[in-house]
Amino acid sequence: MGTFRALLSEQGTDRKVTSTVQELDDSRLPAGDVTVKVDYSTLNYKDGLVLTSGGGLVKTWPHVGGIDLAGTVEASDSPSFKAGDKVVLNGYRVGELHWGGYATRARVKGDWLVKLPEAISTRRAAAIGTAGYTAMLCVLALSKHGVTPARGEVLVTGAAGGVGSVAVAILAKLGYAVVAATGRPQEADYLKGLGASTIIERKEITEAADRPLLGERFAGVVDTVSGVMFARALAMVKYGGAAAVCGLAGGAAFPGNIVPFILRGITVCGVDSVMLPMAPRLEAWTRLATDLPLDKLDAMVVDKTLQDLPALAKDILGGQVRGRVVVDVNA
C-alpha cells in the first residue's frame, strides 16, 4: 500500500473551510474500478465554493475537492480502460460528493471517464476542464438551434472567465462575430486575442432599458452570468434566435418575462455538464479537439499548484480570475 499527496479540506463549526496539503495512505481512496495517476486539475467557480464554505455541495468531511482531473490510468477493473490510457473526468459530482482531482491519485468509476483525443494532452485537457467542455456544449446547443455565423453576432457574457474565454475562442474559429461582454474592460486586448470582434462593458447590457423587448441585435447568446445580465440580453436576441445558459455568477434569479419567447420565438437552452450522458460528452470532447484553437487555449492558462488553491478560491468567487487555471498536482 502506497501513499498519495492531496489538498485535504476540513470544515469547522463556523462552516469555514481550511485546506492543507497532506500525504495520505492509499487506503483512504474512495471506491471505484479505475485508479488514475493525476497529472493536472484546475479551478472552477464550483471549486471556489467547495474550498471556501463547502457551498452546500460537500456532504462528508474531510474532503478532497477538484471537479476536474486529467491523467493516466494506473490500474483498471473496467473493460473500457487499461493502464496507460490518457483520460479526463468532468462532473458526476466528483469534487463534491466524491473525492476529486486535487490529489496525485484518484479512484473513480470507469463510467465517469473520457478517453482523451490524441490531439489533447492531459495538461490541455485540464486547461479545458469543466469550463471549456461546458463552453463547447453551449456552442453545440446554439448550432443545433440554427444559430449560424450568417445569422449575426453572438454575445458571450462573463467573457473573460473560464467558460467565456473558451466560448469566445471556439465561436471565433467557427466564423462567428463574437461580442464579448465583461465587467473588466482592462481585459479587452486579451479577449480580442481570443478572437472577439467587439468588446462591450457589462453595464452596456445590465443598464439597458428595463423592457421585455429591446432592439434585435444578437443571433445567439452564451450566458454564464444570469441575473439582470441575462434578462437584458434576452430582450436583445433576434427573432428565432437562441440563448445557451450555463452559469449563475450574477444570481440564480433573473427579472425576465415570457414576451421574448412568444413574440420572437426565442429558445433558451439549459446546459448541464455534470450529469450529461456519455454520448454528448464524447461529441463535445471530439469537437474540442478540432474546434478549439489550442494556441488560444494556451494563452488563457495560468499555472498554479495545490498550495495556491485556497487563496485562488476567493479570487474566482470574486470574478478576479482570468481564463483558465491549470493546477499541477505533482508540483
N, C-alpha and C positions, 0 to 999 in steps of 0.2 A: 504494500500500500504506500503510495507516494503522497506528495503534498502539492498544493497549488496556491497561488497568490491571488487575493481578491480585495476589492474595496467593500468591506463589511459595514453595513448600516444598521444602527440601533435607534429606536425611537424612545425618548424619555417620557416621563409622566406629563411633561408640558407639551407633548406631541412634537417637539423639536427633534430633528434627526441629526445624529452625529455619525460620521463615516471615517473609518481609518483603514489603511492598507494592512492586511494581516496575512500570515501564512496559515493555511487551513489544511486539515487532513482530507484525503480523498473520500473518506467515509462520509463526509458532510455533503458531498454532491447529491443532488436530488435523483429521484428515479428517472429512468429513461433508457432507450435502447441504442443511443448513439452518444459517444463521448467525443467532444471536439476540442482540439488544441486551438484556443482562441488567439488570433493574431491581433485583431483590432475590434474596437467597439466605437461608439460615437455618442453624441449628446443631442437629445431631442427635448422639446418642451415638456413632454411627459416625464422624462428622466429628471428634469429640474424639479418637478413636483415631488417625485419619489425621494430625491436627495435633500429636500428642504423640510417637508412636512409629512411625506407619505402620500399626500393628495387623496387619501381615501382609496388608493389603488392597491396598497400592500396590506395583506391580511395577517401575515405572520412575520414576526421579527425574531432574531436578526435576519437581514435580507441582503442579497446581492442584486443590485439594480442593473440597468443596461438593456433597453428593449431591442437593441441590435447587436449582432455578433457576426463576425466573419472569420473563418479559419479553416483548419484541415482536420478531417475525421481521423481520430486516433484508433478508435475501436467501434465496431458496429454489429448489432444483432438484427439490424433492419435489412431486409433484402434489397432495399433501394440504394444503400450506401456501403462503401467499403473504405478501409483505411487508405488515406492518401487523397480522397476526394476533397476538392475545394468547395466549401459550402457557405451559405449566408442564411441567417434567420432574422425575420422581422415579424413582430406581433405575437399572436397566440397567447397574449398575457404574460409572455416571458419578460422578466424585468419588473413585473408587477406581482402576479400570483406565484410565479415560478422564478427561481434564481436566473439571472441573466448574464449579460456579456461583460460585466466589469470584473473579470477574472481571467486567469491564464488557462483555465479549463472549465468546460461546461458539459453537463449531461442533460440531454433533451430527447424528445420523441422524434424519430426519423420523419414522421408525418409533417413536422413543422419546418423541415429544412428544404432549401432550394439549392440544387447543384449549380454552381456558377458557370455562366457562359465563358468560353475560353478567353474572350476579349477583355474580361473584367477580373482584375487581380483582387485579392482579399482586401487590400488597402482601399482600392477604389470602391469595392462593394460596401465597405464601412462608410466611405465618404458619401455614397448614395444613401444608404441606410433607409430607415422608415420614411424620412422626409423626402428623399429623392424618388423612392418607389411610390409614395403617395402622389408626388407631382406627376409621375408618369401615368398613374391611374386617372388623374384629373384630365390630362391631355387626351387620353383614350376616350374618356367619357364625353368630352366636347366633340371629338371627331365622330363618335358614334351617333351623336345627335345633330350631325350636319354642319357643325361649325368648321368650315374650311378656311384656308387663308384668303380665298377670294371673297368671303363674306365680310371681311373687315377686321378691325382691331380687336385684340383680346386683352382684357385688363387682368393683371396679376396684382392682388393685394398682399401687403406684407412682403413685398418683393425681395427685400434684402435678407430675409430669413432663410431657413433651410429649404422648406418646400418652395417658397417663392423663387429663390435663386435657381434651383434646378428647373422649375417650370419655365422660367424666362429662357434659359439656355436651350431647352428642348423645343419650345414653341418657335424660337428664332431659327433654329436649324431646320425646322419643318416649313419655314417660309412665312410664318405669321408675323404681322406687325404687332409688336408687344408694347403695351402701355404698362409701365412698372410704377405702381403706387407705393410710396414709402414714407414713414414718419421721420426718416433720416436722410434729408436731402444731400448730406455730405457723401452719401454712397452713390451719387449719380454716375460717376466715372466707372465704378465697379459694375453697376447694372448695365451701362452701355457696353462695357467689355463683354458681358454675358450675351449681348445681342438685343437689348431693349431698344426699340425705336424712339420711344418717348418716355420721359421721366416726369411724374407729377407728384407733388406733395400730398400726403394723406388728406390734409384739410380741404383740398380741392374736391374731394369726394364727400367727406364727412360733413363739410359745411355747405354742401349744395342745398337747394331749397327742399323743405320737408313736404314733398308732394308725391303722390303714388306713382306718377309718371313724369319723367324728365325727358329732355331731348334724347333721341335714339343715337347712341354712339358706338357701343360695343357689340360685336357679334357674339362674344362669349366672355366669361369671367372665370378665373381661378381664384377662389376666395379662401384665404387662410385665417381670416380675422373675425368675421361675423359682426354682430353689433350694428351700430349705425352705418359703418362702412359698407356692409353687405346690403342693407336696406336701400341706401342711396345708389349703390352700383346697380342693383337690380332694376331700379327705376330708369337706368340709362341703357339697358340692354335692348338691342334692336328686335323688331318683330321676328318671331320664330327662333330667337337665339337661345342660348343655354348658359347656365352657371354651374360649375363644379365646386361644391363646398366641402371643406375637409378640416377646418380649424375653428377655434373659438377664442383666440387670444384677446379679442375685444369683448368677450362675454358670450354666453350661450344664447341669450335672447336677442332678437332684433326687431326694431319698430317698423315692421312691414305690414302689408295687406295683400289681398287677393288680386288687386287690379292688374299688376303686370302679367299675371298668369292668364287671366281670362280676356284681356284686351290686346295683349301682344303675343299670346301663345308661347310664353317662355317656359322652358323646362329647367328645373333645379335638380341636379344630380348629386345625391349624397354619396360621398366617397369614404368607405371604410377600408383601412388597410390591415386591421388587427385580425379579424376572423374570416377574411376573404378566402374562398375556396382556392384550391391549388391551381386549377386551370388558368384563371385570370392572373394569378401571381406569376406563373411561368410566362404568360403572354407579356406581362409588364417587364419582367427581367430580360426577356428576349429583345423587346423593343428598346430597353435602356442600352443594350449592347450596340445598337445601331443608331439610335436617335438622340442620344446624349453625347454632345461633343466632349470627349474625355479631357482635352486640354482646358476646356472651360470648367469642367468639374475640378481639375487640379487647382485652378485659380481660386476656387471657393474655399479651399481647405486650410484650416489652421490645425497644426499638430499639437496634441496635449498628452498628458499621462494620467494614470489613475489618481495621483496626488493632486492634480489640478481640478478635479471634478467638483468638490464641494463649493469652491468659490465660483466656478463657472455656472453652477446650477442657479445661483441667484441672478447672474447676468442674463441667462437665457429667459428666465421668467420676466425680467425687466425689459426684454426686447433689445438687449445690448450685444447679442452675438450675431455676427455677420456670417452668412454662408454656412459651411459645414465644419464641425469639429471632428477630427479623427483622433481616437484615443488608442495609443499603442499600449496595450495592457502589459506588455513584457518589458517596457522601459523603466 
